[in-house]
Amino acid sequence: MIRKSTESETNRTQLEMVTLDELVPADHLVRKIEAVIDFEFIYPLVEDLYSEDRGRPSVDPVVLIKMAFLQYLFGIRSMRQTIREIETNVAYRWFLGFGFTDKVPHFSTFGKNYVRRFQYTSLFDDIFYHILEQAADAGFIDRAVLFVDSTHVKANANKRKLVKKTVRQEVKHYQEQLDAEVERDREESGKKPLGPKKNQAEETKEIKVSTTDPESGYYVKGEREKQFAYSVHAASDAHGFVLGAIVTPGNVHDSVAFPDLLDKVSDRLIQPFAVAADSAYKNPAIAKLLIDRGILPVFPYTRPKGKKGAFKTKDFIYDEHHDVYICPNNELLTYSTTMREGKRKYVSNPAVCVNCPLLEQCTKSQKHQRIIERHLWQPYMDEVEDLRHTELNRNIYDRRKQTVERVFADAKEKHGMRWTRYRGLEKVSMQAMLTFAALNLKKMAGWAWKNAQPA
């Protein structure tokens, strides 16, 4: 015989004297956060965004920002769901300063305040860097090495709803400097100047544009993965604290966004001793940028391109003194011209190559001529390769998977950054900065709480 309990109904309706503080566990994350940061810092940041003598009384801006932090700290999928969680979760109410019966703001309150006050301001960047400064003051930040990477975040857009548009080609940040060096090299080599490129301002390309979220970018990775996305570019320190981030459309290459990210971190914090990044960032322009600034470049080995069994560029020896390449059969490839792309062209003598026993491994050209292109900034790439073999560089690069790669893994798995909650570059940037601010805050709070525990 089953005995029916009568206590459950009584327990649901009985009146007890208890405080909200008693119900929040001592080691709950919200307690750790409250112990390490005073959210009063938000008031000066939003002071100019509110009117003292007009309109109805507003929801406390600190409460609004803390509500957003609850969403990102605990990976809640929307503000609507966050409000539902706050209504029933005593720890969340304690964090916001609400009592048992206090009315929770409507889920649309944050969105309306964002549109009317916070949009197109630096508020979320300022919040991110205030938290970062708190972590730095606590001695948690290691500014020596910058670990850089990017990840694609799926846009809130149907990949089938698109139009094709012709847009102007973007000019690379280093283009003016490269053009000047090309002209100087041609002049020193006795070549005619190229002059300004015809219709350079009118160079265009055709791209796919989402009709749902036009500011996203069409991202293709293999045959199966085609979607509209945003790219989140971030830099972390050796401990996994995010030091800076920017968001671009998903079709912007990592190397294009890198200079802006480096400037952002250097301006807000300090220029790092070294930068570690994967092969997507390994090109002459970035190598030159880092070395010219006195920053140690840390890049991985990249496999030479070309058909299997055929001679690669690395099989040819460059003689810097005579400015020639020496082929595996000890014949010379001499300088021909300097191209607008910043590459010097070296060619072999077809009359010699036609009878070469290694011709089949060297070139399939009908002219029996091997061509090698050497970038004007190749010496920087050579230095990168030399540094790659040092123990210091190897040790630094091995830490990437424990730093910025782990940051992205945690952000996607635990904090809802697999896809965008919003549409438009401005709103997605807000999502990224709040996500990384939450990650930093969570790590700082955990470390501080652990250090405060008795041994």
C-alpha positions in Angstrom: 0.0 0.0 0.0 1.4 3.4 -1.0 1.3 6.0 1.7 0.4 9.4 0.4 2.4 12.2 1.8 0.5 15.2 3.2 3.6 17.2 4.1 4.4 18.4 0.5 1.2 20.6 0.3 1.8 21.9 3.8 5.4 22.9 3.0 4.3 24.7 -0.1 2.0 27.0 1.8 3.6 27.4 5.2 5.0 30.8 6.2 8.6 31.0 7.2 10.9 33.8 8.4 13.9 33.7 6.0 16.1 36.2 4.3 17.1 36.1 0.6 20.7 36.2 1.7 20.3 32.9 3.6 19.1 31.1 0.5 22.1 32.0 -1.8 25.0 29.5 -1.4 28.2 31.0 -0.1 30.2 29.8 -3.2 27.6 30.8 -5.8 29.1 32.7 -8.8 27.1 35.8 -8.1 28.5 36.1 -4.6 32.1 35.8 -6.0 31.4 38.5 -8.5 29.9 40.9 -6.0 33.0 40.4 -3.9 35.4 41.5 -6.6 33.7 44.4 -8.4 31.5 47.3 -7.5 29.0 47.9 -10.3 28.7 51.5 -9.2 31.3 52.3 -11.9 28.5 52.1 -14.5 26.8 55.3 -13.3 29.5 57.7 -14.6 29.6 55.9 -17.9 25.9 56.4 -18.6 25.4 59.8 -16.9 25.3 61.7 -20.1 22.8 59.3 -21.6 20.0 60.1 -19.1 18.1 63.3 -18.5 17.7 64.6 -14.9 14.5 66.6 -15.5 12.6 64.9 -18.4 10.7 61.7 -18.8 9.5 59.1 -16.4 11.8 57.5 -13.8 14.0 55.0 -15.5 15.1 51.5 -14.5 18.4 51.7 -12.6 21.1 51.4 -15.3 23.2 49.2 -13.0 20.3 46.8 -12.8 20.0 46.8 -16.6 23.6 46.0 -17.1 23.6 43.3 -14.4 20.6 41.7 -16.0 22.6 41.5 -19.3 25.5 40.0 -17.4 23.3 37.3 -15.9 22.3 36.4 -19.5 25.9 36.2 -20.7 27.4 34.7 -17.5 25.0 31.8 -17.5 24.5 31.4 -21.2 20.7 32.1 -21.2 19.5 32.2 -24.8 17.5 35.5 -24.7 16.5 38.4 -22.4 13.0 37.1 -22.3 14.2 33.8 -20.8 16.6 35.8 -18.5 13.6 37.6 -17.0 11.8 34.4 -16.4 14.9 33.0 -14.7 15.2 36.1 -12.5 11.6 35.8 -11.4 12.2 32.4 -9.9 15.9 32.3 -9.1 16.7 33.7 -5.6 20.5 34.0 -6.4 19.7 36.2 -9.4 17.3 38.3 -7.4 20.0 38.7 -4.7 22.5 39.8 -7.4 20.1 42.5 -8.7 19.1 43.7 -5.3 15.5 42.5 -5.7 13.4 41.2 -2.8 11.1 38.2 -2.9 8.1 40.2 -4.2 9.8 43.0 -6.2 8.6 43.3 -9.7 11.1 42.3 -12.4 11.4 44.7 -15.4 9.8 43.6 -18.6 12.1 41.7 -21.0 11.9 44.5 -23.6 13.3 47.1 -21.2 17.0 46.4 -22.0 16.3 46.4 -25.7 14.5 49.8 -25.6 17.3 51.3 -23.5 19.9 50.0 -25.9 18.2 51.6 -28.9 17.4 54.9 -27.1 20.6 55.3 -25.1 23.4 52.7 -25.5 23.6 52.1 -29.2 26.5 53.8 -31.0 28.3 54.6 -27.8 31.4 53.1 -26.3 29.6 51.9 -23.2 30.2 48.1 -23.7 33.8 48.6 -24.6 34.2 50.8 -21.5 32.6 48.2 -19.3 34.8 45.5 -20.8 38.0 47.5 -20.1 37.0 48.5 -16.6 36.6 44.8 -15.7 40.0 44.1 -17.4 41.7 46.9 -15.4 40.3 45.4 -12.2 41.8 42.1 -13.1 45.1 43.8 -14.0 45.2 45.6 -10.7 44.7 42.3 -8.9 47.7 41.0 -10.7 45.9 38.4 -12.8 46.8 39.8 -16.3 50.0 38.8 -18.2 50.6 41.5 -20.9 53.8 40.0 -22.3 52.3 37.8 -25.0 49.2 38.3 -27.1 47.5 35.2 -28.4 45.4 36.1 -31.4 42.7 34.2 -33.2 39.2 34.5 -34.7 36.0 32.5 -34.9 32.9 32.6 -37.0 29.6 33.2 -35.3 26.5 32.2 -37.3 24.4 35.2 -38.2 20.7 35.4 -37.5 20.0 35.1 -41.2 18.7 32.6 -43.6 21.5 31.6 -45.9 19.1 31.2 -48.8 17.7 34.7 -48.7 20.4 36.7 -50.5 21.1 38.9 -53.4 24.3 39.4 -55.4 25.8 42.8 -55.3 28.8 44.5 -56.9 30.8 46.4 -54.3 34.1 48.4 -54.3 37.3 46.5 -53.4 38.6 47.6 -50.0 42.1 49.0 -50.0 44.5 47.2 -47.7 45.9 49.1 -44.8 49.5 48.8 -46.0 48.7 49.5 -49.7 50.1 53.0 -49.8 53.4 51.9 -48.2 53.7 48.9 -50.5 53.0 51.0 -53.7 55.8 53.4 -52.7 58.3 50.6 -52.2 57.3 49.0 -55.5 58.0 52.3 -57.3 61.3 52.7 -55.5 62.4 49.2 -56.3 61.5 49.5 -60.0 63.4 52.8 -60.1 66.5 51.2 -58.5 66.2 48.3 -61.0 66.0 50.5 -64.0 62.3 49.8 -64.7 59.7 52.3 -65.7 57.4 53.6 -62.9 54.0 51.9 -62.8 52.2 55.1 -61.8 48.7 55.1 -60.2 46.6 52.1 -61.1 43.9 52.9 -63.6 40.4 53.0 -62.1 41.9 51.9 -58.7 39.0 53.6 -56.9 36.5 51.8 -59.1 37.8 48.2 -58.6 34.9 46.0 -57.7 33.9 42.5 -56.8 30.7 40.6 -56.7 29.6 39.3 -53.3 26.5 37.7 -51.8 24.5 39.9 -49.4 21.9 38.7 -47.0 18.5 40.3 -47.3 17.9 39.5 -43.6 21.1 40.9 -42.1 23.0 42.8 -44.8 25.9 43.6 -42.5 26.9 39.9 -42.1 29.2 38.3 -44.6 28.9 35.1 -46.7 31.2 32.5 -45.2 32.4 29.5 -47.1 34.4 26.7 -45.5 34.5 23.6 -47.6 31.6 22.4 -49.7 29.2 21.8 -46.8 29.6 24.8 -44.6 28.1 27.9 -46.4 26.4 30.5 -44.3 26.1 34.1 -43.3 28.3 34.9 -40.3 30.3 37.4 -38.4 33.9 37.0 -37.5 34.9 37.7 -33.9 38.6 38.5 -33.7 40.1 38.4 -30.1 43.4 38.5 -28.3 44.0 36.9 -25.0 46.9 36.8 -22.5 48.6 33.6 -21.3 46.0 33.1 -18.6 43.0 33.2 -20.9 41.8 36.7 -20.1 40.5 38.5 -23.2 42.5 41.7 -23.8 40.6 43.0 -26.8 38.2 42.1 -29.5 36.6 43.4 -32.7 33.8 42.1 -34.9 33.7 42.1 -38.7 31.5 40.5 -41.4 32.3 36.8 -41.8 33.9 37.3 -45.2 36.7 39.6 -43.8 40.0 37.7 -43.6 41.8 37.4 -40.3 44.9 39.2 -41.5 42.8 42.2 -42.6 41.4 42.7 -39.1 44.6 42.1 -37.3 46.2 45.6 -37.4 43.1 47.2 -35.9 43.0 44.5 -33.1 46.7 45.0 -32.3 46.2 48.8 -32.2 43.2 48.5 -30.0 45.0 46.3 -27.4 48.2 48.4 -27.6 46.3 51.7 -27.1 44.2 50.5 -24.2 46.8 48.4 -22.4 50.4 48.1 -23.5 52.4 46.9 -26.6 53.1 43.2 -26.1 56.5 41.6 -26.2 55.2 38.9 -28.6 52.2 38.0 -30.7 51.3 34.4 -31.3 48.8 33.6 -34.2 48.0 30.7 -36.6 48.9 30.5 -40.2 46.0 32.7 -41.4 48.0 35.7 -40.0 51.4 34.6 -41.5 52.0 36.9 -44.4 54.7 39.5 -45.3 52.6 42.5 -44.3 51.9 41.3 -40.7 55.5 40.0 -40.3 56.7 43.5 -41.3 54.2 45.2 -39.0 55.3 43.2 -36.0 59.0 43.3 -36.5 59.0 47.0 -37.3 57.2 47.6 -34.0 59.7 45.5 -32.1 57.2 42.7 -31.4 58.3 39.1 -31.5 56.3 37.3 -34.2 55.3 33.7 -33.3 53.8 31.7 -36.2 53.6 28.0 -37.0 55.2 26.0 -39.8 53.2 26.1 -43.1 53.4 23.4 -45.6 54.8 24.6 -49.0 52.1 24.7 -51.8 52.4 22.8 -55.1 52.1 19.4 -56.6 53.6 16.4 -54.8 57.1 15.6 -56.2 57.5 19.0 -57.9 60.2 21.4 -56.8 59.0 24.0 -54.3 60.3 27.6 -53.9 62.3 26.4 -50.9 64.2 24.0 -53.1 65.8 27.1 -54.8 68.5 29.0 -53.0 68.4 32.8 -53.0 71.7 34.5 -53.4 71.2 37.9 -51.8 74.5 39.3 -52.9 73.9 38.7 -56.6 70.1 38.9 -56.3 69.5 35.6 -58.1 68.0 32.2 -57.4 70.0 29.0 -57.9 68.0 26.0 -59.0 68.6 22.4 -57.9 70.6 21.9 -61.2 72.8 24.9 -60.2 71.4 27.2 -62.9 70.4 30.8 -62.3 67.0 32.5 -62.2 67.6 36.2 -62.7 65.5 39.3 -61.9 62.9 40.2 -64.5 60.6 42.9 -63.0 58.8 44.1 -59.9 55.0 43.7 -60.0 52.4 46.0 -58.6 51.5 43.3 -56.0 54.9 43.9 -54.4 56.6 40.8 -55.8 59.9 40.6 -57.6 59.9 38.2 -60.6 62.8 35.9 -61.2 62.9 33.7 -64.4 65.1 31.0 -65.8 66.7 30.8 -69.2 64.4 28.6 -71.5 67.4 27.7 -73.7 69.1 26.1 -70.7 66.0 24.6 -69.1 64.8 22.8 -72.2 67.7 20.3 -71.9 67.7 20.1 -68.1 67.3 16.5 -66.7 65.2 17.9 -63.8 62.7 19.8 -66.1 59.7 17.6 -65.3 60.1 18.2 -61.6 60.7 21.9 -62.1 58.0 23.2 -64.5 55.2 22.2 -66.8 55.5 25.5 -68.7 55.4 25.2 -72.5 58.1 27.8 -72.7 60.4 25.6 -70.5 60.8 28.4 -68.0 60.6 28.4 -64.2 59.3 31.6 -62.6 59.7 32.5 -58.9 58.1 35.4 -57.2 59.7 37.0 -54.2 57.9 39.5 -52.1 59.6 42.8 -51.3 59.0 42.0 -47.6 60.3 38.5 -47.9 63.2 39.2 -45.5 60.6 39.7 -42.8 59.1 36.3 -43.6 62.6 34.8 -43.5 63.2 36.2 -40.0 59.8 34.7 -38.9 61.0 31.3 -40.2 64.3 31.6 -38.3 62.5 32.6 -35.1 60.1 29.7 -35.4 62.9 27.2 -34.7 63.8 28.9 -31.3 62.8 27.3 -28.1 61.1 30.5 -27.0 58.8 30.6 -30.0 58.0 27.0 -29.8 57.0 27.3 -26.1 54.9 30.3 -26.8 53.0 28.8 -29.7 52.3 25.6 -27.8 50.2 27.7 -25.4 47.7 28.9 -28.0 45.4 26.0 -27.5 45.3 26.7 -23.8 44.5 30.4 -24.2 42.6 32.0 -27.0 41.4 28.7 -28.5 40.0 27.8 -25.1 38.4 31.2 -24.8 36.4 30.6 -28.0 35.5 27.1 -27.0 34.1 28.3 -23.6 32.3 31.3 -25.2 30.5 29.0 -27.7 29.8 26.1 -25.4 28.9 27.9 -22.2 28.0 31.4 -23.1 25.9 31.3 -26.2 28.3 32.6 -28.8 27.7 29.9 -31.4 25.2 32.2 -33.1 24.3 35.8 -32.9 21.3 36.9 -30.9 20.9 40.1 -32.9 21.3 41.5 -36.4 23.7 44.2 -37.5 27.4 44.8 -36.7 26.8 47.2 -33.8 24.5 44.8 -31.9 26.7 41.8 -32.6 29.7 43.8 -31.3 27.7 44.4 -28.1 27.1 40.7 -27.8 30.8 39.9 -28.3 32.0 42.5 -25.8 29.5 41.5 -23.1 30.4 37.8 -23.6 34.1 38.5 -23.2 33.5 40.8 -20.3 31.5 38.0 -18.6 34.3 35.5 -19.3 36.8 37.9 -17.7 34.6 38.7 -14.8 33.9 35.0 -14.2 37.6 34.1 -14.2 38.6 37.1 -12.1 35.9 36.3 -9.5 36.9 32.6 -9.4 40.6 33.4 -8.9 39.9 36.0 -6.2 37.6 33.7 -4.3 40.1 30.8 -4.5 42.9 33.1 -3.2 40.8 34.2 -0.4 40.1 30.7 0.9 42.1 29.6 3.9 44.9 27.1 3.0 
